[in-house]
């Protein structure tokens, strides 16, 4: 039993903080890049829309692990640019999340009826003022339901950075059961993996519950998000 408690302590004390930090950083990076891309896809000139569309398709079309290896091993071996593992994972998964979030925000912006834009223009607002004061506040609220799904996906994607040595939850799990197997044999491996799975489940459950509460508090009656992006 002491082995279980020791393993749980190591998972929570050493692996969990990195997983949470990486998840929050990825979601923040996704918002900072994804929202401008979505805005330009809807309101930008045609060449800019093409560029944003290409960006979104490239980073959504390449598997997450391949992106991580491109930024970590590819840059270092081809150009001598050696990034820390955490930074490599952050850039790769952050760009990928921004591509998905851009489509979440684009769908939310386009879900606001054109009649509201026309009404705002009819009372003297410029197009930019109408977008900033009328469209975007509603779009942020409408983006919460699909963004909940993005949170779950990003959280699970953080486990992939274990492939390049980042000491997050999954990497810490593998280190623990390697040590435990050497001392006690393989009978504890399944238990340790279940502990890690339960921690991921708790993070997913309470994260979704919190976002669901926020969604209910900010719900706009009569509006739904169209064109949600599947992961």
NUNU-419157 format. One record per atom (N, C-alpha, C): residue number from 1; atom name; x, y, z; residue in one letter. Coordinates in steps of 0.05 Angstrom, whole numbers, padded with zeros to 5 digits. Example, Ala and Ser with C-alpha at 12.3 -4.5 7.8 and 13.67 -1.06 7.14 Angstrom:
2
REC  num  atome    east   north      up  residu
REC    1      N   00264  -00114   00156       A
REC    1     CA   00246  -00090   00156       A
REC    1      C   00264  -00066   00156       A
REC    2      N   00257  -00045   00142       S
REC    2     CA   00273  -00021   00143       S
REC    2      C   00258   00001   00157       S
This chain:
231
REC  num  atome    east   north      up  residu
REC    1      N   00017  -00024   00000       X
REC    1     CA   00000   00000   00000       X
REC    1      C   00017   00025   00000       X
REC    2      N   00040   00024   00014       X
REC    2     CA   00058   00047   00014       X
REC    2      C   00068   00054  -00014       X
REC    3      N   00071   00034  -00031       X
REC    3     CA   00079   00039  -00058       X
REC    3      C   00059   00056  -00073       X
REC    4      N   00034   00050  -00069       X
REC    4     CA   00012   00065  -00082       X
REC    4      C   00013   00095  -00073       X
REC    5      N   00015   00099  -00047       X
REC    5     CA   00015   00127  -00037       X
REC    5      C   00040   00142  -00046       X
REC    6      N   00063   00129  -00047       X
REC    6     CA   00087   00142  -00056       X
REC    6      C   00084   00149  -00086       X
REC    7      N   00073   00130  -00101       X
REC    7     CA   00069   00136  -00130       X
REC    7      C   00050   00159  -00134       X
REC    8      N   00028   00159  -00119       X
REC    8     CA   00008   00180  -00122       X
REC    8      C   00021   00207  -00114       X
REC    9      N   00037   00207  -00093       X
REC    9     CA   00050   00232  -00085       X
REC    9      C   00069   00243  -00107       X
REC   10      N   00084   00225  -00120       X
REC   10     CA   00103   00233  -00141       X
REC   10      C   00087   00243  -00165       X
REC   11      N   00065   00230  -00172       X
REC   11     CA   00049   00239  -00194       X
REC   11      C   00038   00267  -00190       X
REC   12      N   00027   00271  -00166       X
REC   12     CA   00014   00297  -00159       X
REC   12      C   00035   00319  -00155       X
REC   13      N   00057   00313  -00142       X
REC   13     CA   00077   00333  -00135       X
REC   13      C   00096   00340  -00158       X
REC   14      N   00102   00321  -00175       X
REC   14     CA   00122   00326  -00196       X
REC   14      C   00110   00326  -00225       X
REC   15      N   00092   00308  -00230       X
REC   15     CA   00081   00307  -00258       X
REC   15      C   00058   00326  -00262       X
REC   16      N   00040   00328  -00243       X
REC   16     CA   00015   00344  -00246       X
REC   16      C   00020   00373  -00251       X
REC   17      N   00037   00387  -00236       X
REC   17     CA   00041   00416  -00240       X
REC   17      C   00050   00422  -00269       X
REC   18      N   00068   00406  -00280       X
REC   18     CA   00076   00411  -00308       X
REC   18      C   00053   00407  -00327       X
REC   19      N   00037   00387  -00323       X
REC   19     CA   00014   00382  -00340       X
REC   19      C  -00006   00405  -00340       X
REC   20      N  -00011   00415  -00316       X
REC   20     CA  -00030   00438  -00313       X
REC   20      C  -00018   00463  -00326       X
REC   21      N   00008   00468  -00320       X
REC   21     CA   00021   00492  -00331       X
REC   21      C   00020   00491  -00362       X
REC   22      N   00027   00468  -00373       X
REC   22     CA   00028   00465  -00402       X
REC   22      C   00000   00468  -00414       X
REC   23      N  -00020   00457  -00401       X
REC   23     CA  -00048   00459  -00411       X
REC   23      C  -00057   00489  -00412       X
REC   24      N  -00052   00503  -00390       X
REC   24     CA  -00060   00531  -00389       X
REC   24      C  -00044   00548  -00410       X
REC   25      N  -00018   00542  -00413       X
REC   25     CA  -00002   00557  -00432       X
REC   25      C  -00012   00551  -00461       X
REC   26      N  -00019   00527  -00466       X
REC   26     CA  -00028   00520  -00493       X
REC   26      C  -00055   00533  -00500       X
REC   27      N  -00073   00533  -00480       X
REC   27     CA  -00099   00545  -00485       X
REC   27      C  -00095   00575  -00488       X
REC   28      N  -00078   00588  -00472       X
REC   28     CA  -00073   00616  -00475       X
REC   28      C  -00061   00623  -00502       X
REC   29      N  -00041   00608  -00510       X
REC   29     CA  -00029   00612  -00536       X
REC   29      C  -00049   00608  -00559       X
REC   30      N  -00066   00588  -00556       X
REC   30     CA  -00086   00583  -00576       X
REC   30      C  -00106   00606  -00579       X
REC   31      N  -00113   00618  -00557       X
REC   31     CA  -00131   00641  -00558       X
REC   31      C  -00117   00665  -00571       X
REC   32      N  -00093   00671  -00562       X
REC   32     CA  -00078   00694  -00572       X
REC   32      C  -00074   00693  -00603       X
REC   33      N  -00069   00669  -00613       X
REC   33     CA  -00065   00666  -00642       X
REC   33      C  -00091   00659  -00656       X
REC   34      N  -00107   00643  -00644       X
REC   34     CA  -00131   00633  -00658       X
REC   34      C  -00152   00655  -00663       X
REC   35      N  -00155   00673  -00643       X
REC   35     CA  -00176   00693  -00647       X
REC   35      C  -00169   00713  -00670       X
REC   36      N  -00145   00723  -00672       X
REC   36     CA  -00139   00741  -00695       X
REC   36      C  -00142   00726  -00722       X
REC   37      N  -00134   00700  -00722       X
REC   37     CA  -00137   00685  -00747       X
REC   37      C  -00166   00682  -00754       X
REC   38      N  -00183   00677  -00735       X
REC   38     CA  -00212   00675  -00740       X
REC   38      C  -00223   00702  -00750       X
REC   39      N  -00215   00723  -00736       X
REC   39     CA  -00224   00750  -00744       X
REC   39      C  -00217   00756  -00773       X
REC   40      N  -00192   00750  -00781       X
REC   40     CA  -00183   00755  -00808       X
REC   40      C  -00196   00737  -00828       X
REC   41      N  -00203   00713  -00820       X
REC   41     CA  -00217   00695  -00839       X
REC   41      C  -00244   00705  -00845       X
REC   42      N  -00257   00719  -00826       X
REC   42     CA  -00284   00729  -00831       X
REC   42      C  -00283   00757  -00844       X
REC   43      N  -00266   00774  -00834       X
REC   43     CA  -00267   00802  -00842       X
REC   43      C  -00242   00811  -00859       X
REC   44      N  -00222   00794  -00862       X
REC   44     CA  -00198   00802  -00877       X
REC   44      C  -00202   00802  -00907       X
REC   45      N  -00183   00814  -00921       X
REC   45     CA  -00183   00813  -00950       X
REC   45      C  -00177   00785  -00960       X
REC   46      N  -00184   00780  -00985       X
REC   46     CA  -00182   00753  -00995       X
REC   46      C  -00155   00740  -00992       X
REC   47      N  -00132   00753  -00999       X
REC   47     CA  -00106   00740  -00995       X
REC   47      C  -00101   00733  -00965       X
REC   48      N  -00109   00750  -00947       X
REC   48     CA  -00106   00745  -00919       X
REC   48      C  -00123   00721  -00910       X
REC   49      N  -00147   00720  -00921       X
REC   49     CA  -00164   00697  -00914       X
REC   49      C  -00152   00671  -00924       X
REC   50      N  -00140   00672  -00948       X
REC   50     CA  -00127   00648  -00959       X
REC   50      C  -00104   00639  -00941       X
REC   51      N  -00088   00659  -00932       X
REC   51     CA  -00065   00652  -00915       X
REC   51      C  -00075   00639  -00889       X
REC   52      N  -00095   00651  -00876       X
REC   52     CA  -00105   00641  -00851       X
REC   52      C  -00118   00613  -00855       X
REC   53      N  -00131   00609  -00877       X
REC   53     CA  -00142   00583  -00883       X
REC   53      C  -00120   00562  -00886       X
REC   54      N  -00099   00570  -00900       X
REC   54     CA  -00076   00552  -00903       X
REC   54      C  -00063   00545  -00876       X
REC   55      N  -00059   00565  -00860       X
REC   55     CA  -00048   00561  -00833       X
REC   55      C  -00065   00541  -00817       X
REC   56      N  -00090   00545  -00818       X
REC   56     CA  -00109   00528  -00802       X
REC   56      C  -00108   00499  -00813       X
REC   57      N  -00108   00496  -00839       X
REC   57     CA  -00108   00469  -00850       X
REC   57      C  -00082   00454  -00845       X
REC   58      N  -00059   00469  -00846       X
REC   58     CA  -00033   00456  -00842       X
REC   58      C  -00031   00446  -00813       X
REC   59      N  -00037   00463  -00794       X
REC   59     CA  -00033   00454  -00766       X
REC   59      C  -00055   00436  -00756       X
REC   60      N  -00078   00436  -00769       X
REC   60     CA  -00098   00416  -00762       X
REC   60      C  -00092   00389  -00776       X
REC   61      N  -00078   00390  -00798       X
REC   61     CA  -00075   00366  -00814       X
REC   61      C  -00051   00349  -00806       X
REC   62      N  -00032   00361  -00791       X
REC   62     CA  -00008   00346  -00783       X
REC   62      C  -00012   00334  -00755       X
REC   63      N  -00006   00308  -00751       X
REC   63     CA  -00010   00297  -00724       X
REC   63      C   00007   00312  -00704       X
REC   64      N  -00004   00313  -00680       X
REC   64     CA   00009   00328  -00658       X
REC   64      C   00037   00318  -00652       X
REC   65      N   00041   00292  -00651       X
REC   65     CA   00067   00281  -00645       X
REC   65      C   00087   00288  -00667       X
REC   66      N   00079   00288  -00692       X
REC   66     CA   00097   00296  -00714       X
REC   66      C   00105   00325  -00711       X
REC   67      N   00086   00342  -00704       X
REC   67     CA   00093   00371  -00699       X
REC   67      C   00114   00374  -00677       X
REC   68      N   00110   00359  -00655       X
REC   68     CA   00128   00361  -00633       X
REC   68      C   00156   00353  -00641       X
REC   69      N   00158   00331  -00656       X
REC   69     CA   00185   00322  -00665       X
REC   69      C   00197   00341  -00686       X
REC   70      N   00180   00354  -00702       X
REC   70     CA   00190   00373  -00721       X
REC   70      C   00204   00397  -00707       X
REC   71      N   00191   00407  -00686       X
REC   71     CA   00201   00430  -00672       X
REC   71      C   00224   00423  -00654       X
REC   72      N   00225   00398  -00644       X
REC   72     CA   00246   00391  -00626       X
REC   72      C   00270   00378  -00640       X
REC   73      N   00266   00355  -00652       X
REC   73     CA   00288   00341  -00666       X
REC   73      C   00294   00353  -00693       X
REC   74      N   00273   00361  -00708       X
REC   74     CA   00278   00371  -00735       X
REC   74      C   00294   00397  -00735       X
REC   75      N   00287   00416  -00719       X
REC   75     CA   00302   00441  -00719       X
REC   75      C   00330   00438  -00709       X
REC   76      N   00334   00421  -00688       X
REC   76     CA   00360   00418  -00677       X
REC   76      C   00379   00404  -00696       X
REC   77      N   00369   00383  -00709       X
REC   77     CA   00387   00367  -00726       X
REC   77      C   00391   00380  -00754       X
REC   78      N   00372   00395  -00763       X
REC   78     CA   00374   00406  -00790       X
REC   78      C   00387   00434  -00790       X
REC   79      N   00380   00450  -00769       X
REC   79     CA   00389   00478  -00769       X
REC   79      C   00405   00485  -00744       X
REC   80      N   00409   00466  -00726       X
REC   80     CA   00424   00472  -00701       X
REC   80      C   00409   00488  -00681       X
REC   81      N   00383   00491  -00685       X
REC   81     CA   00366   00506  -00666       X
REC   81      C   00356   00487  -00644       X
REC   82      N   00368   00488  -00622       X
REC   82     CA   00361   00469  -00600       X
REC   82      C   00343   00483  -00580       X
REC   83      N   00318   00476  -00581       X
REC   83     CA   00298   00487  -00562       X
REC   83      C   00295   00468  -00538       X
REC   84      N   00291   00479  -00514       X
REC   84     CA   00284   00462  -00491       X
REC   84      C   00260   00445  -00497       X
REC   85      N   00258   00421  -00487       X
REC   85     CA   00235   00404  -00493       X
REC   85      C   00208   00417  -00487       X
REC   86      N   00207   00430  -00464       X
REC   86     CA   00181   00443  -00457       X
REC   86      C   00173   00464  -00478       X
REC   87      N   00193   00480  -00486       X
REC   87     CA   00187   00501  -00506       X
REC   87      C   00179   00489  -00533       X
REC   88      N   00193   00467  -00541       X
REC   88     CA   00186   00454  -00566       X
REC   88      C   00157   00444  -00565       X
REC   89      N   00150   00431  -00543       X
REC   89     CA   00122   00421  -00541       X
REC   89      C   00102   00444  -00540       X
REC   90      N   00109   00465  -00526       X
REC   90     CA   00091   00488  -00524       X
REC   90      C   00086   00500  -00552       X
REC   91      N   00107   00505  -00567       X
REC   91     CA   00104   00517  -00594       X
REC   91      C   00087   00498  -00612       X
REC   92      N   00095   00473  -00613       X
REC   92     CA   00082   00454  -00631       X
REC   92      C   00052   00451  -00624       X
REC   93      N   00046   00445  -00599       X
REC   93     CA   00018   00441  -00592       X
REC   93      C   00003   00467  -00590       X
REC   94      N   00016   00490  -00584       X
REC   94     CA   00003   00516  -00584       X
REC   94      C  -00006   00524  -00611       X
REC   95      N   00011   00520  -00631       X
REC   95     CA   00003   00526  -00659       X
REC   95      C  -00020   00509  -00668       X
REC   96      N  -00019   00483  -00660       X
REC   96     CA  -00041   00465  -00667       X
REC   96      C  -00067   00474  -00654       X
REC   97      N  -00065   00480  -00628       X
REC   97     CA  -00090   00489  -00614       X
REC   97      C  -00100   00515  -00626       X
REC   98      N  -00083   00533  -00634       X
REC   98     CA  -00092   00559  -00646       X
REC   98      C  -00107   00553  -00672       X
REC   99      N  -00099   00533  -00687       X
REC   99     CA  -00113   00526  -00712       X
REC   99      C  -00141   00517  -00706       X
REC  100      N  -00144   00500  -00686       X
REC  100     CA  -00171   00490  -00678       X
REC  100      C  -00187   00512  -00666       X
REC  101      N  -00175   00528  -00649       X
REC  101     CA  -00190   00550  -00636       X
REC  101      C  -00198   00571  -00656       X
REC  102      N  -00183   00575  -00677       X
REC  102     CA  -00191   00595  -00697       X
REC  102      C  -00217   00587  -00710       X
REC  103      N  -00222   00561  -00713       X
REC  103     CA  -00247   00552  -00725       X
REC  103      C  -00270   00554  -00705       X
REC  104      N  -00264   00550  -00680       X
REC  104     CA  -00284   00554  -00659       X
REC  104      C  -00293   00583  -00659       X
REC  105      N  -00274   00602  -00659       X
REC  105     CA  -00281   00630  -00658       X
REC  105      C  -00294   00639  -00684       X
REC  106      N  -00284   00628  -00707       X
REC  106     CA  -00297   00635  -00733       X
REC  106      C  -00326   00627  -00733       X
REC  107      N  -00332   00603  -00724       X
REC  107     CA  -00359   00594  -00723       X
REC  107      C  -00376   00611  -00705       X
REC  108      N  -00365   00619  -00682       X
REC  108     CA  -00379   00636  -00663       X
REC  108      C  -00385   00663  -00675       X
REC  109      N  -00365   00675  -00688       X
REC  109     CA  -00369   00701  -00701       X
REC  109      C  -00391   00700  -00722       X
REC  110      N  -00390   00679  -00739       X
REC  110     CA  -00410   00676  -00760       X
REC  110      C  -00437   00668  -00750       X
REC  111      N  -00439   00660  -00725       X
REC  111     CA  -00465   00653  -00713       X
REC  111      C  -00481   00677  -00705       X
REC  112      N  -00468   00700  -00702       X
REC  112     CA  -00482   00725  -00696       X
REC  112      C  -00495   00735  -00722       X
REC  113      N  -00521   00739  -00720       X
REC  113     CA  -00536   00745  -00745       X
REC  113      C  -00526   00771  -00758       X
REC  114      N  -00527   00772  -00784       X
REC  114     CA  -00519   00795  -00799       X
REC  114      C  -00537   00819  -00793       X
REC  115      N  -00561   00813  -00785       X
REC  115     CA  -00580   00835  -00779       X
REC  115      C  -00570   00853  -00756       X
REC  116      N  -00555   00842  -00738       X
REC  116     CA  -00544   00858  -00716       X
REC  116      C  -00522   00877  -00726       X
REC  117      N  -00507   00868  -00745       X
REC  117     CA  -00487   00885  -00757       X
REC  117      C  -00500   00908  -00772       X
REC  118      N  -00521   00901  -00787       X
REC  118     CA  -00536   00922  -00802       X
REC  118      C  -00549   00942  -00784       X
REC  119      N  -00560   00932  -00761       X
REC  119     CA  -00572   00950  -00742       X
REC  119      C  -00552   00969  -00730       X
REC  120      N  -00528   00958  -00724       X
REC  120     CA  -00507   00975  -00712       X
REC  120      C  -00498   00996  -00732       X
REC  121      N  -00495   00988  -00757       X
REC  121     CA  -00486   01008  -00777       X
REC  121      C  -00507   01029  -00782       X
REC  122      N  -00533   01021  -00779       X
REC  122     CA  -00555   01040  -00784       X
REC  122      C  -00556   01062  -00763       X
REC  123      N  -00545   01057  -00739       X
REC  123     CA  -00545   01078  -00718       X
REC  123      C  -00519   01093  -00717       X
REC  124      N  -00502   01090  -00738       X
REC  124     CA  -00478   01106  -00740       X
REC  124      C  -00452   01094  -00733       X
REC  125      N  -00452   01068  -00725       X
REC  125     CA  -00427   01055  -00718       X
REC  125      C  -00411   01049  -00743       X
REC  126      N  -00385   01051  -00741       X
REC  126     CA  -00368   01040  -00763       X
REC  126      C  -00368   01010  -00762       X
REC  127      N  -00358   00997  -00783       X
REC  127     CA  -00357   00968  -00783       X
REC  127      C  -00340   00958  -00760       X
REC  128      N  -00317   00971  -00755       X
REC  128     CA  -00300   00962  -00734       X
REC  128      C  -00313   00965  -00707       X
REC  129      N  -00327   00987  -00703       X
REC  129     CA  -00342   00991  -00677       X
REC  129      C  -00363   00970  -00674       X
REC  130      N  -00378   00964  -00695       X
REC  130     CA  -00399   00944  -00694       X
REC  130      C  -00388   00917  -00687       X
REC  131      N  -00365   00910  -00699       X
REC  131     CA  -00353   00884  -00693       X
REC  131      C  -00344   00883  -00664       X
REC  132      N  -00331   00904  -00655       X
REC  132     CA  -00319   00904  -00628       X
REC  132      C  -00341   00905  -00606       X
REC  133      N  -00362   00921  -00611       X
REC  133     CA  -00382   00925  -00589       X
REC  133      C  -00406   00906  -00591       X
REC  134      N  -00412   00896  -00615       X
REC  134     CA  -00436   00880  -00618       X
REC  134      C  -00429   00850  -00624       X
REC  135      N  -00412   00845  -00643       X
REC  135     CA  -00407   00818  -00652       X
REC  135      C  -00389   00803  -00633       X
REC  136      N  -00366   00815  -00625       X
REC  136     CA  -00347   00800  -00610       X
REC  136      C  -00356   00792  -00582       X
REC  137      N  -00370   00809  -00567       X
REC  137     CA  -00380   00800  -00540       X
REC  137      C  -00398   00775  -00542       X
REC  138      N  -00415   00775  -00563       X
REC  138     CA  -00432   00751  -00566       X
REC  138      C  -00416   00727  -00576       X
REC  139      N  -00396   00732  -00593       X
REC  139     CA  -00380   00710  -00604       X
REC  139      C  -00364   00696  -00581       X
REC  140      N  -00354   00712  -00563       X
REC  140     CA  -00339   00699  -00540       X
REC  140      C  -00358   00681  -00524       X
REC  141      N  -00382   00690  -00520       X
REC  141     CA  -00401   00673  -00505       X
REC  141      C  -00408   00648  -00521       X
REC  142      N  -00412   00651  -00546       X
REC  142     CA  -00420   00628  -00563       X
REC  142      C  -00397   00608  -00566       X
REC  143      N  -00373   00617  -00562       X
REC  143     CA  -00350   00599  -00566       X
REC  143      C  -00345   00581  -00542       X
REC  144      N  -00358   00585  -00520       X
REC  144     CA  -00352   00570  -00496       X
REC  144      C  -00358   00540  -00499       X
REC  145      N  -00382   00532  -00510       X
REC  145     CA  -00388   00503  -00512       X
REC  145      C  -00367   00488  -00528       X
REC  146      N  -00360   00496  -00553       X
REC  146     CA  -00339   00481  -00567       X
REC  146      C  -00311   00484  -00554       X
REC  147      N  -00306   00506  -00540       X
REC  147     CA  -00281   00511  -00528       X
REC  147      C  -00277   00491  -00504       X
REC  148      N  -00299   00482  -00492       X
REC  148     CA  -00297   00461  -00472       X
REC  148      C  -00285   00436  -00483       X
REC  149      N  -00293   00429  -00507       X
REC  149     CA  -00281   00405  -00520       X
REC  149      C  -00252   00410  -00526       X
REC  150      N  -00244   00434  -00533       X
REC  150     CA  -00216   00440  -00538       X
REC  150      C  -00199   00437  -00513       X
REC  151      N  -00211   00445  -00491       X
REC  151     CA  -00196   00442  -00465       X
REC  151      C  -00190   00412  -00460       X
REC  152      N  -00209   00395  -00464       X
REC  152     CA  -00205   00366  -00460       X
REC  152      C  -00184   00356  -00479       X
REC  153      N  -00185   00364  -00504       X
REC  153     CA  -00166   00354  -00524       X
REC  153      C  -00137   00363  -00518       X
REC  154      N  -00135   00389  -00510       X
REC  154     CA  -00108   00400  -00504       X
REC  154      C  -00096   00386  -00479       X
REC  155      N  -00113   00382  -00459       X
REC  155     CA  -00104   00368  -00435       X
REC  155      C  -00092   00341  -00442       X
REC  156      N  -00106   00326  -00458       X
REC  156     CA  -00097   00299  -00466       X
REC  156      C  -00072   00300  -00484       X
REC  157      N  -00071   00320  -00501       X
REC  157     CA  -00048   00323  -00519       X
REC  157      C  -00022   00328  -00503       X
REC  158      N  -00024   00339  -00479       X
REC  158     CA   00001   00345  -00464       X
REC  158      C   00017   00320  -00458       X
REC  159      N   00003   00297  -00458       X
REC  159     CA   00017   00272  -00453       X
REC  159      C   00037   00265  -00475       X
REC  160      N   00034   00277  -00498       X
REC  160     CA   00051   00271  -00521       X
REC  160      C   00079   00282  -00517       X
REC  161      N   00082   00303  -00501       X
REC  161     CA   00109   00315  -00498       X
REC  161      C   00127   00298  -00481       X
REC  162      N   00116   00276  -00469       X
REC  162     CA   00133   00257  -00456       X
REC  162      C   00152   00244  -00475       X
REC  163      N   00145   00244  -00501       X
REC  163     CA   00163   00231  -00521       X
REC  163      C   00189   00246  -00524       X
REC  164      N   00190   00272  -00516       X
REC  164     CA   00215   00287  -00519       X
REC  164      C   00227   00294  -00491       X
REC  165      N   00217   00280  -00471       X
REC  165     CA   00229   00282  -00444       X
REC  165      C   00218   00302  -00425       X
REC  166      N   00196   00315  -00432       X
REC  166     CA   00184   00334  -00413       X
REC  166      C   00172   00318  -00389       X
REC  167      N   00178   00326  -00365       X
REC  167     CA   00170   00311  -00341       X
REC  167      C   00142   00319  -00333       X
REC  168      N   00123   00312  -00349       X
REC  168     CA   00095   00316  -00342       X
REC  168      C   00083   00291  -00331       X
REC  169      N   00057   00289  -00330       X
REC  169     CA   00043   00267  -00316       X
REC  169      C   00050   00240  -00327       X
REC  170      N   00049   00237  -00353       X
REC  170     CA   00054   00210  -00365       X
REC  170      C   00083   00203  -00363       X
REC  171      N   00102   00222  -00367       X
REC  171     CA   00130   00216  -00364       X
REC  171      C   00137   00208  -00336       X
REC  172      N   00125   00222  -00316       X
REC  172     CA   00129   00215  -00288       X
REC  172      C   00118   00187  -00283       X
REC  173      N   00096   00180  -00295       X
REC  173     CA   00084   00153  -00292       X
REC  173      C   00104   00131  -00302       X
REC  174      N   00115   00135  -00325       X
REC  174     CA   00133   00115  -00336       X
REC  174      C   00158   00113  -00318       X
REC  175      N   00168   00135  -00307       X
REC  175     CA   00191   00134  -00289       X
REC  175      C   00184   00119  -00264       X
REC  176      N   00160   00123  -00254       X
REC  176     CA   00152   00110  -00229       X
REC  176      C   00150   00080  -00233       X
REC  177      N   00136   00071  -00254       X
REC  177     CA   00132   00042  -00256       X
REC  177      C   00157   00028  -00266       X
REC  178      N   00176   00043  -00278       X
REC  178     CA   00202   00031  -00284       X
REC  178      C   00217   00025  -00258       X
REC  179      N   00217   00044  -00239       X
REC  179     CA   00230   00040  -00213       X
REC  179      C   00215   00019  -00197       X
REC  180      N   00188   00020  -00197       X
REC  180     CA   00173   00001  -00181       X
REC  180      C   00177  -00028  -00192       X
REC  181      N   00177  -00030  -00218       X
REC  181     CA   00181  -00057  -00230       X
REC  181      C   00208  -00069  -00222       X
REC  182      N   00228  -00052  -00221       X
REC  182     CA   00255  -00061  -00214       X
REC  182      C   00256  -00071  -00185       X
REC  183      N   00240  -00058  -00167       X
REC  183     CA   00241  -00065  -00138       X
REC  183      C   00220  -00086  -00132       X
REC  184      N   00195  -00083  -00141       X
REC  184     CA   00173  -00100  -00133       X
REC  184      C   00163  -00119  -00154       X
REC  185      N   00173  -00117  -00178       X
REC  185     CA   00162  -00133  -00200       X
REC  185      C   00140  -00118  -00215       X
REC  186      N   00127  -00131  -00233       X
REC  186     CA   00108  -00117  -00251       X
REC  186      C   00079  -00116  -00241       X
REC  187      N   00074  -00126  -00216       X
REC  187     CA   00046  -00127  -00208       X
REC  187      C   00034  -00100  -00202       X
REC  188      N   00051  -00079  -00197       X
REC  188     CA   00041  -00052  -00191       X
REC  188      C   00038  -00034  -00215       X
REC  189      N   00046  -00043  -00238       X
REC  189     CA   00046  -00026  -00262       X
REC  189      C   00018  -00017  -00269       X
REC  190      N  -00001  -00037  -00269       X
REC  190     CA  -00029  -00030  -00276       X
REC  190      C  -00041  -00010  -00257       X
REC  191      N  -00035  -00014  -00231       X
REC  191     CA  -00045   00004  -00211       X
REC  191      C  -00035   00033  -00215       X
REC  192      N  -00010   00036  -00221       X
REC  192     CA   00002   00062  -00225       X
REC  192      C  -00010   00076  -00250       X
REC  193      N  -00013   00060  -00271       X
REC  193     CA  -00026   00071  -00295       X
REC  193      C  -00055   00080  -00290       X
REC  194      N  -00069   00064  -00274       X
REC  194     CA  -00096   00072  -00266       X
REC  194      C  -00097   00098  -00250       X
REC  195      N  -00077   00101  -00232       X
REC  195     CA  -00075   00126  -00217       X
REC  195      C  -00072   00150  -00236       X
REC  196      N  -00054   00147  -00255       X
REC  196     CA  -00049   00168  -00275       X
REC  196      C  -00075   00174  -00291       X
REC  197      N  -00088   00153  -00299       X
REC  197     CA  -00113   00156  -00314       X
REC  197      C  -00134   00171  -00298       X
REC  198      N  -00136   00164  -00272       X
REC  198     CA  -00155   00178  -00255       X
REC  198      C  -00149   00208  -00252       X
REC  199      N  -00124   00214  -00250       X
REC  199     CA  -00116   00243  -00248       X
REC  199      C  -00125   00258  -00274       X
REC  200      N  -00120   00246  -00297       X
REC  200     CA  -00129   00258  -00322       X
REC  200      C  -00159   00261  -00322       X
REC  201      N  -00173   00241  -00313       X
REC  201     CA  -00202   00242  -00312       X
REC  201      C  -00212   00264  -00294       X
REC  202      N  -00200   00267  -00271       X
REC  202     CA  -00208   00288  -00252       X
REC  202      C  -00203   00316  -00264       X
REC  203      N  -00180   00320  -00277       X
REC  203     CA  -00175   00345  -00290       X
REC  203      C  -00195   00351  -00312       X
REC  204      N  -00202   00331  -00328       X
REC  204     CA  -00221   00334  -00349       X
REC  204      C  -00249   00340  -00339       X
REC  205      N  -00257   00325  -00318       X
REC  205     CA  -00284   00328  -00307       X
REC  205      C  -00288   00355  -00295       X
REC  206      N  -00270   00363  -00278       X
REC  206     CA  -00274   00389  -00264       X
REC  206      C  -00269   00413  -00283       X
REC  207      N  -00251   00410  -00302       X
REC  207     CA  -00248   00431  -00322       X
REC  207      C  -00274   00434  -00339       X
REC  208      N  -00285   00412  -00348       X
REC  208     CA  -00310   00414  -00363       X
REC  208      C  -00333   00424  -00346       X
REC  209      N  -00334   00416  -00321       X
REC  209     CA  -00355   00426  -00303       X
REC  209      C  -00353   00456  -00299       X
REC  210      N  -00328   00466  -00295       X
REC  210     CA  -00325   00495  -00292       X
REC  210      C  -00333   00510  -00317       X
REC  211      N  -00325   00500  -00340       X
REC  211     CA  -00332   00514  -00365       X
REC  211      C  -00362   00512  -00370       X
REC  212      N  -00374   00489  -00363       X
REC  212     CA  -00403   00486  -00365       X
REC  212      C  -00418   00506  -00348       X
REC  213      N  -00408   00510  -00324       X
REC  213     CA  -00420   00530  -00306       X
REC  213      C  -00418   00558  -00318       X
REC  214      N  -00394   00564  -00329       X
REC  214     CA  -00390   00590  -00342       X
REC  214      C  -00409   00593  -00366       X
REC  215      N  -00412   00572  -00381       X
REC  215     CA  -00430   00572  -00405       X
REC  215      C  -00459   00579  -00396       X
REC  216      N  -00468   00566  -00375       X
REC  216     CA  -00496   00571  -00366       X
REC  216      C  -00499   00599  -00355       X
REC  217      N  -00479   00610  -00343       X
REC  217     CA  -00481   00637  -00332       X
REC  217      C  -00481   00658  -00355       X
REC  218      N  -00468   00652  -00377       X
REC  218     CA  -00465   00671  -00399       X
REC  218      C  -00482   00664  -00423       X
REC  219      N  -00500   00645  -00420       X
REC  219     CA  -00515   00636  -00443       X
REC  219      C  -00533   00658  -00454       X
REC  220      N  -00534   00659  -00481       X
REC  220     CA  -00551   00678  -00495       X
REC  220      C  -00575   00662  -00506       X
REC  221      N  -00599   00666  -00496       X
REC  221     CA  -00622   00651  -00505       X
REC  221      C  -00626   00655  -00535       X
REC  222      N  -00631   00632  -00549       X
REC  222     CA  -00637   00633  -00577       X
REC  222      C  -00613   00631  -00596       X
REC  223      N  -00588   00630  -00584       X
REC  223     CA  -00564   00628  -00601       X
REC  223      C  -00551   00601  -00596       X
REC  224      N  -00540   00590  -00618       X
REC  224     CA  -00524   00566  -00616       X
REC  224      C  -00500   00569  -00634       X
REC  225      N  -00479   00555  -00627       X
REC  225     CA  -00455   00556  -00644       X
REC  225      C  -00458   00537  -00668       X
REC  226      N  -00453   00548  -00692       X
REC  226     CA  -00455   00531  -00716       X
REC  226      C  -00427   00523  -00724       X
REC  227      N  -00426   00499  -00736       X
REC  227     CA  -00401   00490  -00747       X
REC  227      C  -00379   00485  -00727       X
REC  228      N  -00385   00470  -00705       X
REC  228     CA  -00365   00464  -00686       X
REC  228      C  -00345   00445  -00698       X
REC  229      N  -00320   00448  -00689       X
REC  229     CA  -00298   00433  -00701       X
REC  229      C  -00293   00407  -00685       X
REC  230      N  -00293   00385  -00699       X
REC  230     CA  -00288   00359  -00686       X
REC  230      C  -00258   00355  -00684       X
REC  231      N  -00249   00344  -00661       X
REC  231     CA  -00220   00337  -00658       X
REC  231      C  -00216   00307  -00665       X
